[in-house]
């Protein structure tokens, strides 16, 4: 048996929000964080309809803007949120920690 390529395809774009634009998780997160009115609880409420990729990007943007997001208080609020918010936050923290370890071992 010899492996072979049967076919390949270019990237597929699905306009899930039907706005006619190719929007990334990052662009959605920028919009949500930009519209954030007060605090993390407000952000978590706003993130409810979004998936974990957007949640992950939103936390990264907050951290880049100087907001402490890797705290026990934030973790407790996230724990009370939906599954996609918990998963996105967990992935953000894992990626951030890997990046910190990589920086430290350079």
N, CA, C and O atoms as a Tinker XYZ file with bonds, in Angstrom:
   424  protein
     1  N      0.849000   -1.177000    0.000000    73     2
     2  CA     0.000000    0.000000    0.000000    64     1     3
     3  C      0.880000    1.220000    0.000000    63     2     4     5
     4  O      1.806000    1.325000    0.804000    81     3
     5  N      0.602000    2.145000   -0.894000    73     3     6
     6  CA     1.405000    3.365000   -1.018000    64     5     7
     7  C      0.516000    4.593000   -0.870000    63     6     8     9
     8  O     -0.461000    4.746000   -1.604000    81     7
     9  N      0.856000    5.481000    0.090000    73     7    10
    10  CA     0.027000    6.681000    0.268000    64     9    11
    11  C      0.034000    7.564000   -0.977000    63    10    12    13
    12  O      1.040000    7.656000   -1.681000    81    11
    13  N     -1.087000    8.205000   -1.236000    73    11    14
    14  CA    -1.190000    9.102000   -2.380000    64    13    15
    15  C     -2.187000   10.214000   -2.067000    63    14    16    17
    16  O     -3.106000   10.035000   -1.267000    81    15
    17  N     -1.992000   11.355000   -2.706000    73    15    18
    18  CA    -2.921000   12.468000   -2.574000    64    17    19
    19  C     -4.074000   12.233000   -3.534000    63    18    20    21
    20  O     -3.872000   12.001000   -4.725000    81    19
    21  N     -5.287000   12.297000   -2.997000    73    19    22
    22  CA    -6.465000   12.102000   -3.837000    64    21    23
    23  C     -7.005000   13.418000   -4.360000    63    22    24    25
    24  O     -7.661000   13.453000   -5.401000    81    23
    25  N     -6.740000   14.479000   -3.659000    73    23    26
    26  CA    -7.229000   15.776000   -4.078000    64    25    27
    27  C     -6.902000   16.820000   -3.029000    63    26    28    29
    28  O     -6.507000   16.487000   -1.911000    81    27
    29  N     -7.063000   18.056000   -3.383000    73    27    30
    30  CA    -6.838000   19.123000   -2.424000    64    29    31
    31  C     -7.762000   20.285000   -2.771000    63    30    32    33
    32  O     -8.299000   20.363000   -3.876000    81    31
    33  N     -7.931000   21.160000   -1.831000    73    31    34
    34  CA    -8.850000   22.262000   -2.020000    64    33    35
    35  C     -8.279000   23.513000   -1.377000    63    34    36    37
    36  O     -7.490000   23.438000   -0.435000    81    35
    37  N     -8.674000   24.627000   -1.879000    73    35    38
    38  CA    -8.292000   25.891000   -1.258000    64    37    39
    39  C     -9.108000   26.102000    0.000000    63    38    40    41
    40  O     -9.994000   25.309000    0.318000    81    39
    41  N     -8.814000   27.148000    0.695000    73    39    42
    42  CA    -9.553000   27.466000    1.910000    64    41    43
    43  C    -11.017000   27.728000    1.586000    63    42    44    45
    44  O    -11.346000   28.278000    0.535000    81    43
    45  N    -11.871000   27.335000    2.486000    73    43    46
    46  CA   -13.306000   27.540000    2.315000    64    45    47
    47  C    -13.731000   28.665000    3.256000    63    46    48    49
    48  O    -13.375000   28.670000    4.434000    81    47
    49  N    -14.481000   29.595000    2.732000    73    47    50
    50  CA   -14.984000   30.703000    3.537000    64    49    51
    51  C    -16.485000   30.537000    3.696000    63    50    52    53
    52  O    -17.215000   30.392000    2.716000    81    51
    53  N    -16.930000   30.559000    4.929000    73    51    54
    54  CA   -18.354000   30.484000    5.228000    64    53    55
    55  C    -18.739000   31.786000    5.917000    63    54    56    57
    56  O    -18.189000   32.132000    6.963000    81    55
    57  N    -19.670000   32.491000    5.332000    73    55    58
    58  CA   -20.119000   33.768000    5.885000    64    57    59
    59  C    -21.216000   33.507000    6.915000    63    58    60    61
    60  O    -22.400000   33.727000    6.659000    81    59
    61  N    -20.786000   33.027000    8.098000    73    59    62
    62  CA   -21.722000   32.628000    9.142000    64    61    63
    63  C    -22.600000   33.744000    9.653000    63    62    64    65
    64  O    -23.748000   33.504000   10.029000    81    63
    65  N    -22.082000   34.971000    9.675000    73    63    66
    66  CA   -22.890000   36.081000   10.178000    64    65    67
    67  C    -23.576000   36.851000    9.053000    63    66    68    69
    68  O    -24.281000   37.830000    9.298000    81    67
    69  N    -23.365000   36.402000    7.829000    73    67    70
    70  CA   -24.017000   36.953000    6.628000    64    69    71
    71  C    -23.801000   38.454000    6.454000    63    70    72    73
    72  O    -24.697000   39.179000    6.024000    81    71
    73  N    -22.584000   38.909000    6.801000    73    71    74
    74  CA   -22.300000   40.335000    6.620000    64    73    75
    75  C    -21.534000   40.620000    5.329000    63    74    76    77
    76  O    -21.212000   41.770000    5.031000    81    75
    77  N    -21.246000   39.566000    4.567000    73    75    78
    78  CA   -20.547000   39.742000    3.294000    64    77    79
    79  C    -19.058000   40.001000    3.431000    63    78    80    81
    80  O    -18.399000   40.318000    2.441000    81    79
    81  N    -18.513000   39.873000    4.632000    73    79    82
    82  CA   -17.101000   40.136000    4.874000    64    81    83
    83  C    -16.404000   38.882000    5.392000    63    82    84    85
    84  O    -17.016000   38.031000    6.038000    81    83
    85  N    -15.118000   38.790000    5.094000    73    83    86
    86  CA   -14.308000   37.704000    5.637000    64    85    87
    87  C    -13.762000   38.175000    6.977000    63    86    88    89
    88  O    -12.769000   38.899000    7.030000    81    87
    89  N    -14.409000   37.764000    8.047000    73    87    90
    90  CA   -14.047000   38.222000    9.391000    64    89    91
    91  C    -13.325000   37.118000   10.148000    63    90    92    93
    92  O    -13.760000   35.966000   10.144000    81    91
    93  N    -12.231000   37.468000   10.794000    73    91    94
    94  CA   -11.471000   36.507000   11.586000    64    93    95
    95  C    -11.909000   36.566000   13.051000    63    94    96    97
    96  O    -12.606000   37.490000   13.471000    81    95
    97  N    -11.487000   35.565000   13.811000    73    95    98
    98  CA   -11.759000   35.574000   15.252000    64    97    99
    99  C    -11.160000   36.828000   15.875000    63    98   100   101
   100  O    -11.753000   37.431000   16.769000    81    99
   101  N     -9.988000   37.213000   15.402000    73    99   102
   102  CA    -9.326000   38.411000   15.934000    64   101   103
   103  C    -10.175000   39.662000   15.687000    63   102   104   105
   104  O    -10.319000   40.497000   16.580000    81   103
   105  N    -10.735000   39.795000   14.485000    73   103   106
   106  CA   -11.525000   40.996000   14.191000    64   105   107
   107  C    -12.802000   41.047000   15.033000    63   106   108   109
   108  O    -13.209000   42.121000   15.477000    81   107
   109  N    -13.429000   39.900000   15.253000    73   107   110
   110  CA   -14.602000   39.876000   16.141000    64   109   111
   111  C    -14.185000   40.271000   17.557000    63   110   112   113
   112  O    -14.872000   41.059000   18.208000    81   111
   113  N    -13.064000   39.728000   18.038000    73   111   114
   114  CA   -12.592000   40.034000   19.388000    64   113   115
   115  C    -12.254000   41.513000   19.526000    63   114   116   117
   116  O    -12.555000   42.123000   20.553000    81   115
   117  N    -11.635000   42.093000   18.506000    73   115   118
   118  CA   -11.320000   43.527000   18.549000    64   117   119
   119  C    -12.595000   44.353000   18.694000    63   118   120   121
   120  O    -12.631000   45.334000   19.437000    81   119
   121  N    -13.630000   43.948000   17.983000    73   119   122
   122  CA   -14.907000   44.658000   18.067000    64   121   123
   123  C    -15.505000   44.533000   19.464000    63   122   124   125
   124  O    -15.941000   45.525000   20.049000    81   123
   125  N    -15.524000   43.320000   19.994000    73   123   126
   126  CA   -16.116000   43.082000   21.315000    64   125   127
   127  C    -15.342000   43.826000   22.401000    63   126   128   129
   128  O    -15.941000   44.476000   23.258000    81   127
   129  N    -14.022000   43.732000   22.368000    73   127   130
   130  CA   -13.199000   44.412000   23.384000    64   129   131
   131  C    -13.314000   45.927000   23.224000    63   130   132   133
   132  O    -13.338000   46.653000   24.218000    81   131
   133  N    -13.386000   46.402000   21.998000    73   131   134
   134  CA   -13.533000   47.834000   21.754000    64   133   135
   135  C    -14.847000   48.390000   22.266000    63   134   136   137
   136  O    -14.924000   49.559000   22.644000    81   135
   137  N    -15.881000   47.561000   22.281000    73   135   138
   138  CA   -17.195000   47.982000   22.768000    64   137   139
   139  C    -17.384000   47.706000   24.257000    63   138   140   141
   140  O    -18.426000   48.035000   24.823000    81   139
   141  N    -16.378000   47.104000   24.893000    73   139   142
   142  CA   -16.474000   46.759000   26.308000    64   141   143
   143  C    -16.705000   48.026000   27.124000    63   142   144   145
   144  O    -15.935000   48.983000   27.043000    81   143
   145  N    -17.754000   48.015000   27.891000    73   143   146
   146  CA   -18.146000   49.227000   28.603000    64   145   147
   147  C    -17.493000   49.373000   29.971000    63   146   148   149
   148  O    -17.102000   50.478000   30.350000    81   147
   149  N    -17.368000   48.283000   30.718000    73   147   150
   150  CA   -16.867000   48.483000   32.071000    64   149   151
   151  C    -15.856000   47.441000   32.522000    63   150   152   153
   152  O    -14.680000   47.763000   32.694000    81   151
   153  N    -16.280000   46.224000   32.713000    73   151   154
   154  CA   -15.407000   45.254000   33.361000    64   153   155
   155  C    -15.471000   43.883000   32.708000    63   154   156   157
   156  O    -16.122000   43.694000   31.681000    81   155
   157  N    -14.788000   42.942000   33.320000    73   155   158
   158  CA   -14.738000   41.575000   32.803000    64   157   159
   159  C    -16.127000   40.949000   32.747000    63   158   160   161
   160  O    -16.439000   40.237000   31.792000    81   159
   161  N    -16.964000   41.196000   33.748000    73   159   162
   162  CA   -18.321000   40.633000   33.728000    64   161   163
   163  C    -19.091000   41.110000   32.498000    63   162   164   165
   164  O    -19.813000   40.336000   31.870000    81   163
   165  N    -18.931000   42.368000   32.166000    73   163   166
   166  CA   -19.558000   42.933000   30.971000    64   165   167
   167  C    -19.038000   42.211000   29.726000    63   166   168   169
   168  O    -19.810000   41.846000   28.839000    81   167
   169  N    -17.731000   42.014000   29.673000    73   167   170
   170  CA   -17.133000   41.321000   28.535000    64   169   171
   171  C    -17.658000   39.898000   28.424000    63   170   172   173
   172  O    -18.003000   39.447000   27.332000    81   171
   173  N    -17.720000   39.192000   29.539000    73   171   174
   174  CA   -18.185000   37.805000   29.505000    64   173   175
   175  C    -19.624000   37.720000   29.006000    63   174   176   177
   176  O    -19.963000   36.803000   28.259000    81   175
   177  N    -20.467000   38.655000   29.405000    73   175   178
   178  CA   -21.849000   38.696000   28.907000    64   177   179
   179  C    -21.866000   38.927000   27.399000    63   178   180   181
   180  O    -22.642000   38.301000   26.676000    81   179
   181  N    -21.010000   39.826000   26.933000    73   179   182
   182  CA   -20.948000   40.148000   25.511000    64   181   183
   183  C    -20.439000   38.963000   24.697000    63   182   184   185
   184  O    -20.827000   38.793000   23.541000    81   183
   185  N    -19.571000   38.143000   25.292000    73   183   186
   186  CA   -18.971000   37.010000   24.579000    64   185   187
   187  C    -19.883000   35.779000   24.486000    63   186   188   189
   188  O    -19.549000   34.818000   23.792000    81   187
   189  N    -21.004000   35.799000   25.162000    73   187   190
   190  CA   -21.886000   34.624000   25.200000    64   189   191
   191  C    -22.205000   34.058000   23.806000    63   190   192   193
   192  O    -22.123000   32.842000   23.635000    81   191
   193  N    -22.561000   34.869000   22.810000    73   191   194
   194  CA   -22.910000   34.270000   21.517000    64   193   195
   195  C    -21.716000   33.854000   20.655000    63   194   196   197
   196  O    -21.912000   33.297000   19.575000    81   195
   197  N    -20.495000   34.108000   21.100000    73   195   198
   198  CA   -19.306000   33.836000   20.292000    64   197   199
   199  C    -18.650000   32.518000   20.676000    63   198   200   201
   200  O    -18.908000   31.970000   21.747000    81   199
   201  N    -17.789000   32.013000   19.779000    73   199   202
   202  CA   -17.118000   30.745000   20.034000    64   201   203
   203  C    -15.801000   30.942000   20.788000    63   202   204   205
   204  O    -15.371000   32.066000   21.047000    81   203
   205  N    -15.176000   29.812000   21.130000    73   203   206
   206  CA   -13.980000   29.869000   21.973000    64   205   207
   207  C    -12.798000   30.558000   21.308000    63   206   208   209
   208  O    -11.956000   31.124000   22.004000    81   207
   209  N    -12.709000   30.527000   19.983000    73   207   210
   210  CA   -11.609000   31.213000   19.295000    64   209   211
   211  C    -11.689000   32.722000   19.525000    63   210   212   213
   212  O    -10.667000   33.373000   19.738000    81   211
   213  N    -12.876000   33.266000   19.484000    73   211   214
   214  CA   -13.074000   34.699000   19.707000    64   213   215
   215  C    -12.822000   35.036000   21.171000    63   214   216   217
   216  O    -12.242000   36.078000   21.478000    81   215
   217  N    -13.253000   34.165000   22.070000    73   215   218
   218  CA   -13.005000   34.362000   23.504000    64   217   219
   219  C    -11.503000   34.396000   23.775000    63   218   220   221
   220  O    -11.016000   35.273000   24.489000    81   219
   221  N    -10.783000   33.453000   23.212000    73   219   222
   222  CA    -9.332000   33.384000   23.387000    64   221   223
   223  C     -8.670000   34.671000   22.895000    63   222   224   225
   224  O     -7.823000   35.236000   23.586000    81   223
   225  N     -9.045000   35.128000   21.727000    73   223   226
   226  CA    -8.491000   36.366000   21.169000    64   225   227
   227  C     -8.846000   37.572000   22.042000    63   226   228   229
   228  O     -8.022000   38.468000   22.224000    81   227
   229  N    -10.055000   37.598000   22.577000    73   227   230
   230  CA   -10.477000   38.726000   23.413000    64   229   231
   231  C     -9.617000   38.820000   24.669000    63   230   232   233
   232  O     -9.198000   39.912000   25.053000    81   231
   233  N     -9.355000   37.695000   25.305000    73   231   234
   234  CA    -8.505000   37.730000   26.495000    64   233   235
   235  C     -7.082000   38.141000   26.156000    63   234   236   237
   236  O     -6.444000   38.860000   26.924000    81   235
   237  N     -6.584000   37.696000   25.021000    73   235   238
   238  CA    -5.234000   38.104000   24.599000    64   237   239
   239  C     -5.189000   39.626000   24.394000    63   238   240   241
   240  O     -4.245000   40.288000   24.826000    81   239
   241  N     -6.209000   40.166000   23.736000    73   239   242
   242  CA    -6.247000   41.617000   23.513000    64   241   243
   243  C     -6.307000   42.388000   24.831000    63   242   244   245
   244  O     -5.630000   43.403000   24.994000    81   243
   245  N     -7.117000   41.903000   25.767000    73   243   246
   246  CA    -7.185000   42.564000   27.070000    64   245   247
   247  C     -5.816000   42.568000   27.745000    63   246   248   249
   248  O     -5.380000   43.585000   28.283000    81   247
   249  N     -5.155000   41.434000   27.708000    73   247   250
   250  CA    -3.843000   41.345000   28.329000    64   249   251
   251  C     -2.855000   42.293000   27.645000    63   250   252   253
   252  O     -2.058000   42.947000   28.317000    81   251
   253  N     -2.903000   42.368000   26.334000    73   251   254
   254  CA    -2.018000   43.269000   25.603000    64   253   255
   255  C     -2.293000   44.730000   25.939000    63   254   256   257
   256  O     -1.409000   45.580000   25.835000    81   255
   257  N     -3.528000   45.010000   26.344000    73   255   258
   258  CA    -3.910000   46.372000   26.739000    64   257   259
   259  C     -3.628000   46.648000   28.215000    63   258   260   261
   260  O     -4.013000   47.693000   28.739000    81   259
   261  N     -2.954000   45.705000   28.887000    73   259   262
   262  CA    -2.552000   45.927000   30.268000    64   261   263
   263  C     -3.523000   45.474000   31.335000    63   262   264   265
   264  O     -3.298000   45.722000   32.519000    81   263
   265  N     -4.602000   44.812000   30.938000    73   263   266
   266  CA    -5.575000   44.344000   31.922000    64   265   267
   267  C     -5.134000   42.981000   32.464000    63   266   268   269
   268  O     -4.748000   42.098000   31.698000    81   267
   269  N     -5.192000   42.818000   33.767000    73   267   270
   270  CA    -4.834000   41.541000   34.397000    64   269   271
   271  C     -5.963000   40.544000   34.160000    63   270   272   273
   272  O     -7.065000   40.714000   34.681000    81   271
   273  N     -5.691000   39.518000   33.384000    73   271   274
   274  CA    -6.726000   38.525000   33.083000    64   273   275
   275  C     -6.371000   37.137000   33.599000    63   274   276   277
   276  O     -7.206000   36.233000   33.558000    81   275
   277  N     -5.156000   36.955000   34.079000    73   275   278
   278  CA    -4.743000   35.665000   34.620000    64   277   279
   279  C     -4.770000   35.735000   36.146000    63   278   280   281
   280  O     -3.758000   35.521000   36.815000    81   279
   281  N     -5.963000   36.042000   36.679000    73   279   282
   282  CA    -6.122000   36.185000   38.124000    64   281   283
   283  C     -7.187000   35.225000   38.631000    63   282   284   285
   284  O     -7.991000   34.711000   37.853000    81   283
   285  N     -7.190000   34.989000   39.917000    73   283   286
   286  CA    -8.202000   34.118000   40.529000    64   285   287
   287  C     -9.597000   34.700000   40.361000    63   286   288   289
   288  O    -10.564000   33.962000   40.167000    81   287
   289  N     -9.701000   36.021000   40.435000    73   287   290
   290  CA   -11.008000   36.676000   40.285000    64   289   291
   291  C    -11.585000   36.450000   38.883000    63   290   292   293
   292  O    -12.756000   36.101000   38.735000    81   291
   293  N    -10.756000   36.650000   37.866000    73   291   294
   294  CA   -11.213000   36.438000   36.488000    64   293   295
   295  C    -11.543000   34.961000   36.282000    63   294   296   297
   296  O    -12.565000   34.638000   35.676000    81   295
   297  N    -10.693000   34.065000   36.777000    73   295   298
   298  CA   -10.943000   32.623000   36.633000    64   297   299
   299  C    -12.277000   32.231000   37.272000    63   298   300   301
   300  O    -13.002000   31.398000   36.728000    81   299
   301  N    -12.602000   32.821000   38.413000    73   299   302
   302  CA   -13.874000   32.525000   39.083000    64   301   303
   303  C    -15.067000   33.003000   38.257000    63   302   304   305
   304  O    -16.082000   32.312000   38.164000    81   303
   305  N    -14.940000   34.175000   37.666000    73   303   306
   306  CA   -16.021000   34.689000   36.809000    64   305   307
   307  C    -16.187000   33.831000   35.568000    63   306   308   309
   308  O    -17.308000   33.543000   35.148000    81   307
   309  N    -15.078000   33.426000   34.988000    73   307   310
   310  CA   -15.120000   32.574000   33.787000    64   309   311
   311  C    -15.776000   31.238000   34.130000    63   310   312   313
   312  O    -16.549000   30.701000   33.336000    81   311
   313  N    -15.468000   30.703000   35.308000    73   311   314
   314  CA   -16.023000   29.415000   35.729000    64   313   315
   315  C    -17.546000   29.433000   35.776000    63   314   316   317
   316  O    -18.185000   28.391000   35.631000    81   315
   317  N    -18.124000   30.596000   35.976000    73   315   318
   318  CA   -19.584000   30.734000   36.029000    64   317   319
   319  C    -20.187000   30.987000   34.644000    63   318   320   321
   320  O    -21.401000   31.132000   34.506000    81   319
   321  N    -19.337000   31.038000   33.629000    73   319   322
   322  CA   -19.782000   31.351000   32.261000    64   321   323
   323  C    -19.998000   30.077000   31.458000    63   322   324   325
   324  O    -19.812000   28.968000   31.959000    81   323
   325  N    -20.393000   30.255000   30.209000    73   323   326
   326  CA   -20.668000   29.130000   29.324000    64   325   327
   327  C    -19.430000   28.320000   28.966000    63   326   328   329
   328  O    -18.297000   28.755000   29.173000    81   327
   329  N    -19.672000   27.141000   28.428000    73   327   330
   330  CA   -18.591000   26.217000   28.063000    64   329   331
   331  C    -17.595000   26.825000   27.090000    63   330   332   333
   332  O    -16.388000   26.640000   27.247000    81   331
   333  N    -18.086000   27.557000   26.075000    73   331   334
   334  CA   -17.178000   28.125000   25.076000    64   333   335
   335  C    -16.296000   29.205000   25.682000    63   334   336   337
   336  O    -15.157000   29.392000   25.253000    81   335
   337  N    -16.811000   29.914000   26.672000    73   335   338
   338  CA   -16.010000   30.942000   27.346000    64   337   339
   339  C    -14.938000   30.276000   28.208000    63   338   340   341
   340  O    -13.787000   30.712000   28.219000    81   339
   341  N    -15.311000   29.234000   28.919000    73   339   342
   342  CA   -14.338000   28.500000   29.724000    64   341   343
   343  C    -13.239000   27.897000   28.841000    63   342   344   345
   344  O    -12.057000   27.971000   29.175000    81   343
   345  N    -13.637000   27.303000   27.721000    73   343   346
   346  CA   -12.660000   26.681000   26.821000    64   345   347
   347  C    -11.734000   27.730000   26.197000    63   346   348   349
   348  O    -10.527000   27.508000   26.103000    81   347
   349  N    -12.282000   28.857000   25.775000    73   347   350
   350  CA   -11.470000   29.915000   25.177000    64   349   351
   351  C    -10.491000   30.510000   26.170000    63   350   352   353
   352  O     -9.342000   30.787000   25.826000    81   351
   353  N    -10.942000   30.707000   27.403000    73   351   354
   354  CA   -10.073000   31.239000   28.455000    64   353   355
   355  C     -8.958000   30.251000   28.782000    63   354   356   357
   356  O     -7.802000   30.638000   28.948000    81   355
   357  N     -9.317000   28.975000   28.873000    73   355   358
   358  CA    -8.321000   27.935000   29.149000    64   357   359
   359  C     -7.255000   27.891000   28.047000    63   358   360   361
   360  O     -6.062000   27.782000   28.334000    81   359
   361  N     -7.689000   27.976000   26.800000    73   359   362
   362  CA    -6.734000   27.948000   25.685000    64   361   363
   363  C     -5.851000   29.194000   25.671000    63   362   364   365
   364  O     -4.663000   29.119000   25.359000    81   363
   365  N     -6.445000   30.345000   26.013000    73   363   366
   366  CA    -5.647000   31.573000   26.117000    64   365   367
   367  C     -4.550000   31.387000   27.159000    63   366   368   369
   368  O     -3.383000   31.673000   26.894000    81   367
   369  N     -4.927000   30.909000   28.345000    73   367   370
   370  CA    -3.949000   30.752000   29.435000    64   369   371
   371  C     -2.861000   29.754000   29.067000    63   370   372   373
   372  O     -1.689000   29.980000   29.364000    81   371
   373  N     -3.235000   28.653000   28.424000    73   371   374
   374  CA    -2.243000   27.652000   28.025000    64   373   375
   375  C     -1.262000   28.238000   27.014000    63   374   376   377
   376  O     -0.053000   28.041000   27.134000    81   375
   377  N     -1.777000   28.951000   26.026000    73   375   378
   378  CA    -0.913000   29.546000   25.000000    64   377   379
   379  C     -0.022000   30.626000   25.600000    63   378   380   381
   380  O      1.153000   30.729000   25.249000    81   379
   381  N     -0.575000   31.429000   26.500000    73   379   382
   382  CA     0.207000   32.488000   27.139000    64   381   383
   383  C      1.341000   31.890000   27.968000    63   382   384   385
   384  O      2.472000   32.375000   27.923000    81   383
   385  N      1.037000   30.842000   28.720000    73   383   386
   386  CA     2.075000   30.194000   29.538000    64   385   387
   387  C      3.157000   29.566000   28.676000    63   386   388   389
   388  O      4.339000   29.663000   29.006000    81   387
   389  N      2.778000   28.926000   27.580000    73   387   390
   390  CA     3.793000   28.353000   26.666000    64   389   391
   391  C      4.685000   29.451000   26.113000    63   390   392   393
   392  O      5.897000   29.273000   25.997000    81   391
   393  N      4.086000   30.589000   25.773000    73   391   394
   394  CA     4.872000   31.714000   25.253000    64   393   395
   395  C      5.839000   32.243000   26.310000    63   394   396   397
   396  O      6.981000   32.577000   25.995000    81   395
   397  N      5.386000   32.319000   27.562000    73   395   398
   398  CA     6.243000   32.781000   28.645000    64   397   399
   399  C      7.419000   31.824000   28.880000    63   398   400   401
   400  O      8.545000   32.264000   29.115000    81   399
   401  N      7.153000   30.525000   28.816000    73   399   402
   402  CA     8.217000   29.539000   28.983000    64   401   403
   403  C      9.217000   29.651000   27.838000    63   402   404   405
   404  O     10.428000   29.585000   28.049000    81   403
   405  N      8.696000   29.821000   26.621000    73   403   406
   406  CA     9.588000   29.966000   25.459000    64   405   407
   407  C     10.467000   31.198000   25.583000    63   406   408   409
   408  O     11.650000   31.151000   25.246000    81   407
   409  N      9.904000   32.298000   26.060000    73   407   410
   410  CA    10.694000   33.531000   26.257000    64   409   411
   411  C     11.787000   33.301000   27.294000    63   410   412   413
   412  O     12.919000   33.753000   27.119000    81   411
   413  N     11.449000   32.602000   28.371000    73   411   414
   414  CA    12.391000   32.384000   29.466000    64   413   415
   415  C     13.532000   31.456000   29.080000    63   414   416   417
   416  O     14.617000   31.527000   29.658000    81   415
   417  N     13.293000   30.596000   28.116000    73   415   418
   418  CA    14.331000   29.626000   27.737000    64   417   419
   419  C     15.129000   30.034000   26.503000    63   418   420   421
   420  O     15.895000   29.227000   25.975000    81   419
   421  N     14.969000   31.234000   26.048000    73   419   422
   422  CA    15.729000   31.704000   24.879000    64   421   423
   423  C     17.167000   31.881000   25.199000    63   422   424
   424  O     17.950000   32.271000   24.332000    81   423
